[in-house]
Amino acid sequence: MTDPTQPLSKLKVLNVEHYRNIYFCGDIHGRFDLLEQALHARQFSADSDLLVLVGDLIDRGAYCPQVVDFVLEGLSKGYVAMVTGNHDHYPIGDYGYWMQNDGDWFDRLKAFNRDEANSLLAKLHRLATEPLALELITSGARIGVVHGDVPDNCWQRLRDLANDTELSDQTEKNAAGEPRWHRCLLSGRGILKAKQLNDLAGLRVSNIDYVVSGHVVVRTPEFISNRAYIDTGAYYTHRLTVISLPELLAGFNAATANIS
């Protein structure tokens, strides 16, 4: 359920050619300690680099407020870009549902310091207005970023739905009144179905060069066709993936070579 007072950004297109380095980060889930370590190891510079987040910033980990503050500052200063994940939307939906899905850390904070919790909730509402999808224009490729799946595995379909309000509203809705394509972006797990059906080629997304996603936990970053899955379960594996653009492209090239 989305707060009707907050505009929902669906797709943002960014030209990122001017950044010195571009890094893609898997689901953080409150593990600010791991994020700090990874950025330090990469010698990340807020002055010249960009960190692209695939969503699910909060819940589960012990440092959710620190993650929120870091990301908001990065968004305002231009060294962070992000898509929202399902957990990033829970704070603007049903409170009880959020508490049942790893939001109990916020309940404890509210009991301890209500004013701090109210301030943080306003920040969480702000984060939830960030895009559902990014299209990054680099010097050599267009890279799509979503937390879950791409509707119909077609980036043009995503563009159409994002840019045409009437078309978006006409799509089938779930019990909460949300368009199913919206839930696809936030919670889709097409990789699991593809593996079950032994149809990994079906994960290829048309009308875009590459797509980077989180949401589905993988042991190491997994490259399938033109898709990369980079959520390595930081909240319990203690491994947060932060991968550079050259490393990402090398992974895609290796995956293509293996198919050949």
C-alpha positions as CSV (number, residue, x, y, z in Angstrom):
1,M,0.0,0.0,0.0
2,T,1.4,3.4,-1.0
3,D,1.0,6.7,0.8
4,P,-1.2,8.7,-1.5
5,T,0.4,11.9,-0.3
6,Q,3.8,10.9,-1.6
7,P,4.5,10.8,-5.4
8,L,5.7,7.4,-6.6
9,S,8.7,7.7,-8.9
10,K,8.7,4.7,-11.3
11,L,11.6,5.0,-13.6
12,K,14.6,7.4,-13.5
13,V,17.1,7.7,-16.4
14,L,20.6,8.9,-15.4
15,N,23.6,9.6,-17.5
16,V,26.5,8.4,-15.3
17,E,29.4,8.8,-17.8
18,H,31.0,11.5,-15.7
19,Y,31.7,9.5,-12.6
20,R,35.2,8.2,-12.1
21,N,34.0,4.9,-10.7
22,I,30.5,3.3,-10.5
23,Y,29.8,0.6,-7.9
24,F,26.7,-1.6,-7.5
25,C,25.7,-2.7,-4.0
26,G,23.5,-5.6,-3.0
27,D,20.7,-5.5,-0.4
28,I,22.2,-3.8,2.7
29,H,19.4,-4.7,5.2
30,G,20.7,-2.5,8.0
31,R,24.3,-3.7,7.8
32,F,25.9,-0.3,7.7
33,D,29.0,-1.8,9.3
34,L,29.6,-4.0,6.2
35,L,28.8,-1.1,3.9
36,E,31.5,1.1,5.6
37,Q,34.0,-1.7,5.3
38,A,33.3,-2.3,1.6
39,L,33.5,1.3,0.7
40,H,36.7,1.8,2.6
41,A,38.2,-1.2,0.9
42,R,37.2,0.2,-2.5
43,Q,38.6,3.7,-1.5
44,F,35.2,5.1,-2.5
45,S,35.2,8.8,-3.0
46,A,32.0,10.8,-2.5
47,D,33.5,13.5,-4.7
48,S,33.9,11.4,-7.9
49,D,32.2,8.0,-7.5
50,L,28.7,6.7,-7.6
51,L,27.1,4.0,-5.5
52,V,24.1,2.3,-7.0
53,L,21.8,0.5,-4.5
54,V,19.4,-2.3,-5.6
55,G,17.0,-1.7,-2.7
56,D,16.1,-3.3,0.7
57,L,18.2,-0.8,2.7
58,I,16.4,-1.5,6.0
59,D,15.2,-4.2,8.4
60,R,17.0,-7.2,9.8
61,G,20.4,-5.6,10.5
62,A,21.4,-3.6,13.6
63,Y,22.2,-0.3,11.9
64,C,19.1,0.8,9.9
65,P,19.1,4.4,11.1
66,Q,22.8,4.8,10.0
67,V,22.0,3.3,6.6
68,V,19.1,5.7,6.1
69,D,21.2,8.8,7.0
70,F,24.0,7.8,4.7
71,V,21.7,7.1,1.8
72,L,19.8,10.4,2.2
73,E,23.0,12.4,2.3
74,G,24.3,10.5,-0.7
75,L,21.1,11.2,-2.7
76,S,21.3,14.9,-1.8
77,K,24.9,15.2,-2.8
78,G,24.8,13.0,-5.9
79,Y,27.0,10.1,-4.9
80,V,24.2,7.6,-4.3
81,A,21.5,6.4,-6.7
82,M,18.9,3.8,-5.7
83,V,15.8,1.8,-6.5
84,T,13.4,0.8,-3.8
85,G,12.9,-2.7,-2.6
86,N,9.9,-4.3,-0.9
87,H,11.3,-3.6,2.6
88,D,11.8,0.1,1.7
89,H,8.0,0.3,1.1
90,Y,6.9,-1.4,4.2
91,P,7.1,1.7,6.4
92,I,4.5,3.5,4.2
93,G,2.1,0.5,4.2
94,D,0.3,-1.5,6.9
95,Y,2.3,-1.1,10.2
96,G,1.4,-4.6,11.5
97,Y,2.5,-6.2,8.3
98,W,5.9,-4.3,8.6
99,M,6.3,-5.5,12.1
100,Q,5.7,-9.1,11.0
101,N,8.3,-8.7,8.3
102,D,11.4,-7.7,10.2
103,G,10.3,-4.2,11.2
104,D,10.5,-5.0,14.9
105,W,13.7,-2.9,15.2
106,F,11.6,0.2,14.6
107,D,9.1,-0.9,17.3
108,R,11.9,-1.1,19.8
109,L,13.2,2.3,18.8
110,K,9.7,3.8,19.1
111,A,9.4,2.4,22.6
112,F,12.8,3.7,23.6
113,N,12.7,7.2,21.9
114,R,9.4,8.1,20.2
115,D,10.7,11.5,18.9
116,E,13.7,9.8,17.3
117,A,11.4,7.2,15.8
118,N,9.1,9.8,14.4
119,S,12.0,11.6,12.8
120,L,13.3,8.4,11.3
121,L,9.9,7.5,10.0
122,A,9.7,10.7,8.0
123,K,13.1,9.8,6.5
124,L,11.8,6.4,5.6
125,H,8.8,7.9,3.9
126,R,11.2,10.1,1.9
127,L,13.3,7.0,0.8
128,A,10.1,5.2,-0.3
129,T,9.6,7.9,-3.0
130,E,12.8,6.9,-4.8
131,P,12.4,5.1,-8.2
132,L,11.2,1.5,-8.7
133,A,13.7,1.3,-11.6
134,L,16.8,3.0,-12.9
135,E,18.2,3.2,-16.4
136,L,21.9,4.1,-16.3
137,I,23.6,5.4,-19.4
138,T,27.3,4.6,-19.3
139,S,29.9,5.1,-22.0
140,G,29.4,1.6,-23.3
141,A,26.0,0.3,-22.3
142,R,22.6,1.0,-20.9
143,I,22.1,-0.8,-17.5
144,G,18.8,-1.3,-15.9
145,V,18.4,-1.7,-12.1
146,V,15.4,-3.1,-10.3
147,H,15.0,-4.8,-7.0
148,G,13.0,-7.8,-8.2
149,D,11.9,-8.5,-11.8
150,V,11.2,-6.7,-15.1
151,P,7.6,-6.9,-16.3
152,D,7.4,-9.5,-19.1
153,N,11.2,-9.5,-19.2
154,C,11.0,-6.5,-21.5
155,W,12.5,-3.1,-20.6
156,Q,10.4,-1.3,-23.1
157,R,7.3,-2.7,-21.4
158,L,8.7,-1.2,-18.1
159,R,9.3,2.2,-19.9
160,D,5.8,2.2,-21.2
161,L,4.2,1.4,-17.9
162,A,6.3,3.9,-16.1
163,N,5.6,6.8,-18.5
164,D,1.9,6.2,-19.2
165,T,-0.2,6.7,-16.1
166,E,-3.4,5.4,-17.8
167,L,-1.6,2.3,-19.0
168,S,-0.2,1.7,-15.5
169,D,-3.6,2.1,-13.9
170,Q,-5.3,-0.4,-16.4
171,T,-3.0,-3.3,-15.5
172,E,-4.3,-6.0,-13.2
173,K,-4.2,-5.2,-9.5
174,N,-3.6,-7.4,-6.4
175,A,-5.7,-7.4,-3.2
176,A,-4.0,-4.3,-1.9
177,G,-5.0,-2.4,-5.0
178,E,-1.4,-2.2,-6.4
179,P,-0.7,-2.9,-10.1
180,R,0.9,-6.3,-10.4
181,W,3.8,-4.9,-12.5
182,H,4.6,-2.7,-9.5
183,R,4.9,-5.8,-7.2
184,C,6.9,-7.5,-10.0
185,L,9.5,-4.8,-9.7
186,L,9.6,-4.9,-5.9
187,S,9.2,-8.6,-5.2
188,G,9.6,-10.7,-8.3
189,R,11.7,-13.9,-8.1
190,G,11.7,-15.0,-11.7
191,I,15.1,-16.5,-11.2
192,L,13.7,-19.2,-8.9
193,K,11.0,-20.2,-11.4
194,A,13.5,-20.2,-14.3
195,K,15.8,-22.5,-12.3
196,Q,12.8,-24.8,-11.5
197,L,11.8,-25.0,-15.1
198,N,15.4,-25.2,-16.3
199,D,14.8,-22.1,-18.5
200,L,17.5,-19.7,-17.6
201,A,17.5,-18.3,-21.1
202,G,14.0,-17.0,-20.3
203,L,15.5,-14.5,-17.9
204,R,17.0,-12.4,-20.7
205,V,15.5,-8.9,-20.7
206,S,15.0,-7.3,-24.1
207,N,15.5,-3.7,-25.0
208,I,18.3,-3.1,-22.5
209,D,21.9,-4.2,-22.4
210,Y,22.1,-5.5,-18.9
211,V,19.9,-5.6,-15.7
212,V,21.2,-5.7,-12.1
213,S,18.9,-7.0,-9.4
214,G,18.8,-7.8,-5.7
215,H,16.0,-9.5,-3.6
216,V,17.0,-13.1,-4.3
217,V,19.9,-14.3,-2.2
218,V,22.8,-15.9,-4.1
219,R,26.1,-17.3,-2.7
220,T,28.2,-15.0,-4.9
221,P,27.1,-12.5,-7.6
222,E,25.3,-14.6,-10.3
223,F,25.3,-13.7,-14.0
224,I,22.6,-15.3,-16.1
225,S,22.1,-14.1,-19.7
226,N,22.1,-10.3,-19.4
227,R,21.0,-10.3,-15.8
228,A,23.1,-10.0,-12.6
229,Y,21.9,-10.9,-9.1
230,I,24.0,-9.3,-6.4
231,D,22.2,-9.8,-3.1
232,T,24.5,-12.1,-1.1
233,G,22.4,-12.0,2.1
234,A,24.5,-9.6,4.1
235,Y,22.3,-9.6,7.1
236,Y,23.2,-13.2,7.9
237,T,26.1,-14.2,5.7
238,H,28.1,-11.0,6.7
239,R,29.0,-10.7,3.0
240,L,27.8,-7.5,1.3
241,T,28.5,-7.3,-2.4
242,V,29.9,-4.1,-3.8
243,I,30.9,-4.6,-7.4
244,S,32.5,-2.1,-9.8
245,L,31.2,-1.5,-13.3
246,P,34.2,-3.1,-15.0
247,E,33.8,-6.2,-12.7
248,L,30.1,-6.3,-13.6
249,L,30.8,-6.2,-17.3
250,A,33.5,-8.9,-16.9
251,G,30.9,-11.1,-15.2
252,F,28.5,-10.7,-18.1
253,N,31.3,-11.4,-20.7
254,A,32.3,-14.5,-18.8
255,A,28.6,-15.7,-18.7
256,T,28.3,-15.2,-22.4
257,A,31.5,-17.0,-23.1
258,N,30.3,-20.0,-21.0
259,I,27.1,-20.2,-23.1
260,S,29.2,-20.2,-26.3
